[in-house]
């Protein structure tokens, strides 16, 4: 999310999460004040290889309920972050993003499992998310963890049936993450499409 009026319009649809990108190289970079949202909506800060001090500052400044780590954050980085959050008595959800290709090695996730609340699987592309390209979801059949995950990557208005079908599998899908395929411009969401998509699901 980027534009204040649009944030309020989308919030009226009662999503579980709203994301705000704090990565300056993103065309969806957010640096404004977040308007008051219903308590049921969790504010997610999206970061890419951010310094932990900067990340902690944004968490406190924006009162974030979740963070999405969209860079190359290591296990050691997550361990340090968890220690810093505990020291500051900050409790929030941690979502670690992995970009997926057909050859993705799911075994690399094992070391992250104790350190995150959710994984998010996105399509590997030229940008850190928001590429509007869908990966082959059949790759997820190789997922061998019980850790719940967000399904992401180029999901659009026409994908409701495919989402229903993959949700019927035994995969621990926790949430569906939508972005660029529902945009009128970068960071500006089409609320009519989002409303119809939610109703169809």
C-alpha positions as CSV (number, residue, x, y, z in Angstrom):
1,X,0.0,0.0,0.0
2,X,1.2,3.5,-0.8
3,X,-1.6,6.1,-1.1
4,X,-3.6,7.2,2.0
5,X,-7.1,7.3,0.5
6,X,-6.5,3.9,-1.2
7,X,-5.3,2.4,2.1
8,X,-8.6,3.3,3.7
9,X,-10.6,2.0,0.8
10,X,-8.8,-1.4,0.9
11,X,-9.0,-1.5,4.7
12,X,-12.8,-1.3,4.3
13,X,-12.6,-4.7,2.7
14,X,-11.3,-6.1,5.9
15,X,-8.1,-7.9,4.7
16,X,-6.1,-9.7,7.4
17,X,-2.9,-7.9,6.5
18,X,-1.9,-4.7,4.8
19,X,1.7,-4.4,3.6
20,X,3.9,-1.2,3.6
21,X,7.2,-1.4,1.8
22,X,10.2,0.2,3.5
23,X,12.7,-0.5,0.8
24,X,13.8,2.7,-0.9
25,X,14.5,1.2,-4.3
26,X,10.9,-0.1,-4.6
27,X,8.4,1.9,-6.7
28,X,6.0,1.1,-3.9
29,X,8.2,2.7,-1.2
30,X,6.2,4.0,1.7
31,X,7.3,7.0,3.8
32,X,4.0,8.6,4.9
33,X,1.9,8.2,8.1
34,X,-0.3,5.1,8.2
35,X,-3.9,6.1,8.8
36,X,-5.8,4.5,11.7
37,X,-6.8,1.0,10.7
38,X,-9.3,-1.5,12.3
39,X,-7.5,-3.6,15.0
40,X,-8.3,-6.8,13.0
41,X,-5.9,-5.7,10.2
42,X,-2.2,-6.4,10.9
43,X,0.2,-3.8,9.5
44,X,3.1,-5.5,7.8
45,X,6.5,-3.8,7.2
46,X,8.3,-5.2,4.1
47,X,12.1,-5.0,4.3
48,X,15.0,-6.0,2.1
49,X,18.3,-6.6,3.8
50,X,17.6,-3.8,6.2
51,X,19.9,-2.9,9.1
52,X,18.4,-4.3,12.3
53,X,18.5,-0.9,14.0
54,X,16.5,0.6,11.1
55,X,14.1,-2.3,11.2
56,X,13.4,-1.9,14.9
57,X,12.9,1.8,14.5
58,X,10.3,1.3,11.8
59,X,8.5,-1.4,13.9
60,X,8.2,0.9,16.8
61,X,7.4,4.1,14.8
62,X,4.6,2.5,12.8
63,X,3.5,0.0,15.4
64,X,3.9,-2.9,13.0
65,X,2.3,-6.3,13.9
66,X,4.3,-8.2,11.3
67,X,7.5,-7.9,9.2
68,X,8.1,-9.5,5.9
69,X,11.8,-10.1,5.1
70,X,12.2,-10.0,1.4
71,X,16.0,-10.0,1.0
72,X,18.9,-12.4,1.6
73,X,18.5,-12.4,5.4
74,X,20.6,-15.2,6.9
75,X,19.8,-17.5,9.8
76,X,22.4,-15.5,11.9
77,X,20.5,-12.3,11.0
78,X,17.2,-13.8,12.2
79,X,18.8,-15.0,15.4
80,X,20.1,-11.5,16.1
81,X,16.8,-9.9,15.2
82,X,14.9,-12.3,17.6
83,X,17.3,-11.3,20.4
84,X,16.8,-7.6,19.8
85,X,13.0,-8.0,19.6
86,X,13.0,-9.9,22.9
87,X,15.3,-7.3,24.6
88,X,12.8,-4.5,23.6
89,X,9.8,-6.7,24.5
90,X,8.5,-6.5,21.0
91,X,6.2,-9.3,19.8
92,X,5.3,-9.6,16.2
93,X,5.0,-12.1,13.4
94,X,8.1,-12.7,11.2
95,X,7.5,-13.7,7.6
96,X,10.5,-14.9,5.6
97,X,10.3,-14.7,1.8
98,X,11.9,-17.1,-0.6
99,X,11.8,-16.7,-4.3
100,X,11.0,-19.9,-6.1
101,X,12.0,-21.5,-9.3
102,X,11.4,-25.0,-10.6
103,X,14.7,-26.1,-9.0
104,X,14.1,-24.6,-5.6
105,X,15.7,-26.6,-2.7
106,X,13.2,-26.7,0.2
107,X,15.8,-28.2,2.5
108,X,17.4,-24.8,3.0
109,X,14.3,-23.7,4.9
110,X,14.9,-26.1,7.8
111,X,17.3,-23.8,9.7
112,X,14.8,-20.9,9.5
113,X,11.9,-22.8,10.8
114,X,12.5,-22.1,14.6
115,X,13.0,-18.4,13.8
116,X,10.0,-17.4,11.7
117,X,6.2,-17.6,12.0
118,X,5.6,-18.1,8.3
119,X,7.3,-18.5,5.0
120,X,6.2,-16.7,1.9
121,X,6.9,-18.2,-1.5
122,X,7.1,-15.6,-4.4
123,X,8.3,-15.8,-7.9
124,X,12.0,-15.2,-8.6
125,X,12.2,-12.2,-10.9
126,X,14.1,-9.0,-11.7
127,X,12.6,-7.1,-8.7
128,X,12.2,-8.0,-5.0
129,X,8.6,-8.9,-5.4
130,X,5.8,-7.2,-7.4
131,X,6.9,-8.8,-10.7
132,X,3.4,-9.9,-11.6
133,X,4.7,-13.4,-12.6
134,X,3.4,-16.6,-11.2
135,X,5.6,-19.6,-10.5
136,X,4.6,-23.2,-11.1
137,X,2.7,-24.1,-8.0
138,X,3.3,-27.8,-8.5
139,X,6.8,-27.1,-7.1
140,X,5.2,-26.8,-3.7
141,X,4.4,-30.5,-3.8
142,X,8.1,-30.9,-2.7
143,X,7.4,-28.8,0.4
144,X,8.2,-31.1,3.4
145,X,7.6,-28.8,6.3
146,X,4.6,-28.1,8.6
147,X,5.4,-24.4,8.8
148,X,2.5,-22.5,7.3
149,X,3.2,-20.2,4.4
150,X,1.8,-17.4,2.3
151,X,1.2,-18.1,-1.3
152,X,2.3,-15.2,-3.5
153,X,3.7,-14.3,-6.9
154,X,1.6,-12.9,-9.7
155,X,-1.8,-13.9,-8.3
156,X,-4.6,-12.1,-10.2
157,X,-8.4,-11.8,-10.4
158,X,-8.7,-14.9,-12.6
159,X,-6.9,-17.2,-10.2
160,X,-9.7,-18.0,-7.7
161,X,-10.4,-21.5,-8.9
162,X,-6.7,-22.4,-9.0
163,X,-6.3,-21.1,-5.4
164,X,-9.3,-23.1,-4.3
165,X,-7.8,-26.2,-5.8
166,X,-4.4,-25.8,-4.2
167,X,-6.0,-25.0,-0.8
168,X,-7.7,-28.5,-1.1
169,X,-4.3,-30.1,-1.0
170,X,-2.5,-31.0,2.3
171,X,-0.2,-28.0,1.9
172,X,-0.2,-25.7,5.0
173,X,-1.2,-22.6,3.1
174,X,-2.0,-19.9,5.6
175,X,-2.7,-16.9,3.4
176,X,-2.9,-15.6,-0.1
177,X,-0.8,-12.5,-0.8
178,X,-1.9,-10.3,-3.7
179,X,-0.2,-7.3,-5.1
180,X,0.6,-6.1,-8.7
181,X,-2.1,-7.9,-10.6
182,X,-4.7,-5.8,-8.6
183,X,-3.0,-2.5,-9.2
184,X,-4.0,0.6,-11.3
185,X,-0.5,1.9,-10.7
186,X,2.4,0.8,-8.4
187,X,1.0,0.8,-4.9
188,X,-2.5,1.9,-6.0
189,X,-4.9,-1.0,-5.6
190,X,-8.1,-1.7,-7.6
191,X,-10.6,-2.0,-4.8
192,X,-13.4,-3.3,-7.1
193,X,-11.2,-6.2,-8.2
194,X,-10.1,-6.9,-4.7
195,X,-13.7,-7.0,-3.4
196,X,-14.8,-9.4,-6.2
197,X,-11.7,-11.6,-5.7
198,X,-12.4,-11.9,-1.9
199,X,-16.1,-12.6,-2.4
200,X,-15.3,-15.4,-5.0
201,X,-12.8,-17.0,-2.6
